[in-house]
Amino acid sequence: MCGIVGYVGSKEVVPVILEGLRRLEYRGYDSAGIAVGTKGQEKLSIRRAPGKLKNIEEVLRKEPLTGTYGIGHTRWATHGRPTEENAHPHRDCTGRIVVVHNGIVENYIELKRELTAQGHKFVTETDTEIIAHLIEQVLKTAEEAGAPMALEVAVRHAVKRLTGAFALGVLSSLEPDKMVAARFGPPVVIGIGEDSEGRGEYFVASDVPGILHHTRNIVFLNDGDMAILTLGGVTFTDFDGNVVERAVQRITWDPVQAEKGGFRHFMLKEIWEQPRAIRDTTLGRISLDSGQVFLNEMAIPAEELARMTSINIAACGTSWHAALAGKYMIERLARIPVEVDYASEYRYRDPIADPNALGMLITQSGETADTLAAQREMIALGSKTVAICNVVGAMITRDANGTIYTHAGPEIGVASTKAFTSQICALFLFAMHLAQVRGTLQPEESRKLVEELSQIPAKIEQMIERVSRRCERLAKVFCNSRDFLYLGRGIHFPMALEGALKLKEISYIHAEGYPAGEMKHGPNALIDETLPVVVLATQDASDSGSRLRYEKTLSNVQEVTARSGRVIAIAVEGQEDLAQLVEHVISIPKAPELLLPLLEIVPLQLLAYHIAVRRGCDVDQPRNLAKSVTVE
């Protein structure tokens, strides 16, 4: 959840770190800090500030730092208030060791008592500070025993005392031009590059965008890995000091993709990027001639996939909404039962072992702690697992039997948009692939569906500017509302949940998604002339089930209007009967029932965006939230 960037090389370190932290500020923006060193310097120099990164930049303008190695941190607070005192990096008693940390140390109270008894003085409310003192104590004990210890050895001793989750970056002025990184839970990536004169330079970060502008050669640490970075290169070991081999991966993202590109916010840019993201997710995976879907990344033979008796999907947040939509797609096309769990709850419901059940995990980052834990539980129960992920080489992909990469590119806005539509697209491809290997989808229907899928990006491009203007006008009307209700039936109910989540995430308006058919069982009590009700009232006129659902939804609309509720309807072009019933209609192009979510989610995203802008909210960095939830 926090952002970490470290550097060892020949460049001036401060600009390198600040540039990386800017690209990782979406991971945390409660406070920020930086520590740098040079050879011969007795103590590492530190600057910290509460609030967003601009505050530490102002501190550095007034009190500049120089150095050739260093580390920086932007914080999402877990232990301790977001103050300068609690900002990372944290020091030991001597000021020679500094630590930055992403994660939670669960046994920090116990360790703090032990270290206090040994004479250590603590100055912060954080769990992280104890790590610096623990390393200090290990080094002190070794020196007193007449066996001085290298920094990386001390870090190995220290991490074995920690319970919880951690990604660490550690520096010591006693060993200049060296950095030690360790991972157990939250992600750590190592960058390997060269400066303009061909000299090696090495980077640590908590996410790829933080260092991608310097190098595309990335190593993803596994749980239990450490990396020791020096001017001579990088060594990888486990926590016992055994050298391990880790593959360098070439990242193909363009760093420019992570810039705003003229848009006011990253979120708006990423909404507009959805046609490209959907195209890239389908690229090379469909044949318009035969209707076949090719998922070559799945190392599960077709005959084994066909024998699966059920599917269990686990995900969090927006990815959970994608999973719910995927359930409708898979069950409709492949005729196999699907269960969807919140990943954070999966382990705690004592799931039943079934080697014939396929486990599926959905996560943008591939590093979501709860989703990784759910995957481990599925594997322990004997299930093979498939991951839907946006980050090549992420932790979840390494333990999966197959991965469907979404190819959305870097998503910087905390509120997920293009990652969500790419996940929906990947789930549709998986549903078709599974249906084809199970023989539940005829070739002609396959051809029609892949053709319709290939047209979705153009349909979004066709409507997005018009819909954005419409949502901007609606934002003026509804931006001061205290509550919103979102309604949908069938596969459109998950889109109602996602629309409500988007609004509450970035505008801080209370919003609730509900199955339209459940209105009589409670939500009707909420409806009055002040309540905006967003209704997913789309239909596929060629589908009898969709027509029936639409007719029932019209009845729900009438329930709302009869109680003076203010309806905003998302409808397919040409639905004149609906236009006569409601106050506001946002039209989208026609599409098959299972593909309508890819279109109808766009106005829901844009409505949330324009309302949040109108209310003066920080769209890209909403309060109390971070992009990647890497602790439980």
SELUM-283217 format. One record per residue (C-alpha): x, y, z. Coordinates in steps of 0.1 Angstrom, whole numbers, plus 5000, padded with zeros to 4 digits. Example, Ala and Ser with C-alpha at 12.3 -4.5 7.8 and 13.67 -1.06 7.14 Angstrom:
<finus>
512349555078
513749895071
</finus>
This chain:
<finus>
500050005000
502950235006
505350344978
509050264980
511850374957
515550314963
518650374942
522350274941
524450414913
526450714901
523650964896
522551234921
520051024941
517351274952
515851344917
515750974909
513850894941
511451194939
510651104903
509850744913
507750854943
505651074921
504750774900
503950564931
502050834951
498850644942
500050374967
499950624997
499850995003
499551045040
503251145044
506551105026
510251105033
513751035019
517150925032
520350955013
524050895019
527550935005
530850775013
532450905044
529151035058
528750925095
524950935095
522350915067
520551245060
516751235062
513951475052
510251395060
506951575058
503251495064
500751505036
501351464999
504651454980
504651824972
505251885009
508551685010
509551854978
509152194995
511152075025
513951965001
513852294983
514552465016
516952205030
518552025000
520251685001
522851524979
524051164977
524650864955
522550614973
519250654990
515650544995
512350714996
508850635008
505250765004
502950635032
499550505036
499150505074
498350175092
500150235126
500450585138
498950915127
500151075093
502651315110
506251405102
507351205132
505650895119
506750935083
509350695069
512350645067
512850545103
516150535122
517850335148
519350495180
522650575162
521150735131
523250515109
520550265099
517350365082
514350155072
511350195049
508549955051
505349855034
503149615054
502349545090
504449405118
501949215140
504249145169
505749495171
504449555207
506349245220
509549335201
509249695213
509149585249
512149365244
514149635227
513149905252
514449675280
517749655261
518050035262
516550145228
514650475227
511550495204
510250825190
507350735168
503950555170
504750315141
505449945139
508250015114
510650185138
511249865157
512749715126
515549965125
516249905162
516049535158
518749545130
520849775152
520649535181
521649235159
524749435147
525549545182
525349195196
527649055168
530149335173
530249275211
530948905204
533849005182
532248895150
531149205131
528349135107
527349265072
524149455069
522449195048
523148925075
521749145102
518649205081
518248825077
518348785115
515849065120
513248955095
513048615111
511848785142
508948965124
505448835121
503048995096
503749125062
506649335050
508449485021
511649645034
514349875021
517349915045
520450135043
523450185067
526050465066
528550205078
528250035044
527850305017
526550224982
524649924995
520949864999
519149555012
515549475002
513349195016
509949065008
507348875028
503848955014
503849304998
505549334964
509149434958
510649484924
514349524915
515449724885
518749664867
519949934844
522850144831
523550514832
524550724802
528150614806
527350244807
527850204845
525549984863
522750124884
520249944905
516750024918
514249904944
510549984942
507249854954
505749874919
507049884883
505950234874
508350374900
511450274881
510150204846
511450544833
514950424842
514950064831
512649794817
514749504832
512849404863
513149124888
510149034909
511048914944
509348604957
508148574993
511148505015
513548674991
516248934998
518149144973
521549304981
522249594958
525749734954
527649924927
528949574916
525449434910
522549254927
522648934946
519448744955
519248514986
516548355007
516148445044
518748185053
521448345031
521248085003
521848234969
518848204946
518348264909
515648514899
514848574862
515048924847
511849014829
511549274802
508649504808
506949634776
504849914791
505650254777
506450494806
504350754788
501250534794
501550634830
501351004823
498151204821
498551274784
496551604786
493751474807
492851654839
493051334860
494550984855
491050844862
489551024832
492550924810
492050564820
488350574813
489050694778
491750424774
489250144778
488750074741
492550024737
492649804768
489849584756
491549554722
494849464737
493149204760
491549034730
494549064707
495748734694
493148544714
490148534691
489548414655
486848604637
486748324610
486248024633
484948194665
487648004685
489148154716
492848084723
494148104759
497647974754
498848094788
496747834806
498847534813
495747324819
495047074790
491647124774
490546774783
491346834820
489547174819
486447004804
486346764834
486147044860
482847014879
482747364894
484647694896
485447894927
486448264921
487948484947
488648854944
488449184963
486649514956
486149604920
487649264909
484949094930
482349274909
484049154878
483948804892
480148834898
479748924862
482048644852
479748404870
476848494847
479048454817
480548124826
477347964838
475448084807
477947974781
479847684797
476947544819
479147484849
478347614885
480447904897
480848034933
482248384940
483848474973
485348784987
489048674989
489248815024
486448575035
487348265015
489748105041
487448175070
484347985057
486147655058
485847575021
485347215010
488247044992
487446944957
490346864932
487746884904
486947244912
489047504894
490147804914
490248144898
491748454912
491148804899
493549094908
494849394889
498149404907
498649034913
499849124948
496649174968
497249005001
493848855006
493648714971
497148554974
495948395007
492848264989
495048114962
497147934987
494047795003
492747664970
496047504962
496047344996
492647204989
493847034958
492547274932
494347404901
494247784898
494048034871
494848404876
493448704858
496048974863
497349294848
501049274859
503349034841
505348824866
503348934897
503248704927
499848544919
500948444884
503848244897
501748004917
498947974892
498647694867
497747954841
497348334838
495048544815
496848874814
494549174808
497049404791
495349714804
498749884810
499550074842
496550204860
497450504883
494050624895
493050444928
489550384915
489850104890
488350164855
490250014825
491549724847
487849644855
486649634819
489749434809
488949184836
485349154823
486749104788
489148834801
486348654819
484248654787
487148504768
487548244795
483848164795
483948114757
487047904759
485547684786
482347654767
484247544736
486247274753
483047154770
481047154738
478347384751
478747654725
478147594688
480547734662
478047974647
477248124681
480948144688
481548334656
478748584664
480048644699
483648704690
482548944662
480349134687
483249144712
485549284685
483149574679
482849674716
485949914715
484550104686
481150134703
482850284734
484750524712
481550614694
479650704726
482250814752
482451184744
478651224742
478151024774
480851234792
479051554783
475751414795
477251294828
478851634833
475451804830
473951544854
476751614879
475551974882
472151844892
473051564916
476451664931
475051774964
472951454969
473651275002
472750924989
472450724957
470850394949
471950174920
469649904907
470249614882
469049264874
471048964863
474549034850
473749404854
473449384892
477249364895
477449674874
475149844898
477449744927
480449874907
478750204899
477950254935
481450174946
482950424921
480750704934
481450634970
485250584964
485850924948
483051154957
482451044994
478651024987
477050725003
475850484975
474350144975
474049884948
470949654950
469249384930
466249554914
463949274922
464649314959
463249674961
460149564980
462249395006
463649715021
465149974998
461650124988
461750275023
464650495012
462950654982
461751014983
462051314961
465751374971
467051024962
468750974928
468250614916
470550494889
468850204870
470649964847
467649924822
469449794792
468249504771
469249274742
466049264722
467148944704
467348754738
464048644754
465548624788
466948974784
463549104773
461848954803
464449104827
463949444810
460149424815
460649344852
463149634855
460549874840
458249774868
460949864893
461450194876
457650264881
457950174918
460650444921
458850714901
455650644920
457450744952
458951064936
462450914933
464651074906
465650814881
468850814859
468450524835
471150354815
469450234784
470150094749
469550334721
465950334709
464250244741
461550504737
459150344763
461750414790
462450774780
458750854786
458950714822
462050874837
463651204842
467151124828
468350864802
471850794792
471950584760
474550324750
474850124718
473249784713
475149464722
474449104732
473349064768
476648924781
478649214766
476349504777
478349544810
481349654789
479249944776
477050034805
479850064830
481350354811
478550604820
478650484856
482350564857
481950904841
478951004863
481050924894
484051114880
482151434871
480251434904
483551404923
485151684903
482151904909
482451834946
486151934946
487351584956
490851434949
489751204921
492951014917
493850984953
490650954974
491050975011
491950665032
492350445001
495450314983
495750144949
497149804959
496049644992
499049445000
498349375037
495349195052
</finus>
